[in-house]
Amino acid sequence: MAMNGEIIQQRSSYRQGLVLGLTMAEIMLLLVFCLLIAMATFLKREQDKRVIAEQKLQQHIAQNQRDRDTVASLRENSAVAEKLKSLSALTDPQEIDKYWRELVDSQAAIADLEKSGVSIREVRNRIADLDKLKANGLDADKAIKNADALSAINRSMSKPGKPPPSTLEILETIERGSASTPGAGPSGHQWPPIITLSDAAGYSFRSGSAELSQKLIDALTGKTPEEILGYIKKYDVDVIEVVGHTDEQPLGVRPTNLDRDLPSVLKGTSTISTLVPTDNAGLGLARAVSVVSVLRQSQVLAPYRILPLSGAQLVNTDETLAIEGAPRDDPQRRRIEIRLRKSVPREITSTIPSAPAIATPTPMPRPRPAQKPQPLSLTPPPKPVRAPLWTPGN
């Protein structure tokens, strides 16, 4: 029994020693881990210090290089070198500091220009170009606009695989275009074409009347307003002139009501069939009024002025005077011409106030002298002679 007690006691001591050893080992491992954490923190701090020191070193190196470049540029510039020599005798530190700051600012500006891809030589050349433009009466904005226009002309005239056109070629093309432009007047303006609705093309009126045929009504309410609007937008015009032409067939003698009824037809209060022209001039005007009354109902032509005119029988189809005196049936000359033009603004003239009129006394009428009584005549008075009626030839 005594031996068993000793064995049990020895086993207990062994266990206690083992636990104590393991505990000491854990404590040592914990201490080593703490030391590693502290070492890592220290190394990180030192690494940050090294990075900051390297950055400062790079900044100092860059500043040193800029200073060297500044000194080198100052040595190359003789004017600045002379200025430095003149300032070397200065004893005022403020003047020296001010001049040095100006040099540093100019060097910084030069560096910014070089970063943007512009050299000092290019800047000087551009300044010289601006001086030339000013000497020719141009500024930078006008020069840019002219350059844009020239580039647009080059793009329109350039052909694939060929060099861009020269300035001389551009000028020659412009001259040829202005000289050979069809329908252009002396100022180079292109006149709108004349729209003709002739009797020969089926756009007829009843003989001696201004009433429209159905084909002419369909044209005036259909394609003709759109055609007129297209020419208005293309040629920048705003006045529509409708000219009525006739042939030289005379009309019979009859009373006319054009002076009285033309305004009412244009207003739409009377029909065109009520007009009675007495000659070809009136017939041409009545037919023009008939066409105008239809065109005025078009919504697309509402913003524009539409004027009726008469060419009577005096204008041929080739725009020459019809003075041959050929009273024949000519469907080509019985026509409606629609001409377009630009309105002319009224000139504003200054009026000088006139001096007030001096009132003059109205002379009193003199009394008529008393007429002596005439003796009665026994012969009948003579009959009035009537003028012979004029009748046109056939």
Secondary structure, 3 states (H helix, E strand, C coil): CHHHHHHHHHHHHHHHHHHHHHHHHHHHHHHHHHHHHHHHHHHHHHHHHHHHHHHHHHHHHHHHHHHHHHHHHHHHCHHHHHHHHHHCCCCCHHHHHHHHHHHHHHHHHHHHHHHCCCCHHHHHHHHHHHHHHHHCCCCHHHHHHHHHHHHHHHHHHCCCCCCCCCHHHHHHHHHHHHHHCCCECCCCCECCCCEEEEHHHCCCECCCCCCECHHHHHHHHCHHHHHHHHHHHHHCCCEEEEEEECCCCCCCCCCCCHHHHHHHHHHCCCCHHHCCCCCHHHHHHHHHHHHHHHHCCCCCCCCCEEEEEEEECCECCCCCECCCCCCCCCCCCCEEEEEEECCCCCCCCCCCCCCCCCCCCCCCCCCCCCCCCCCCCCCCCCCCCCCCCCCCCC
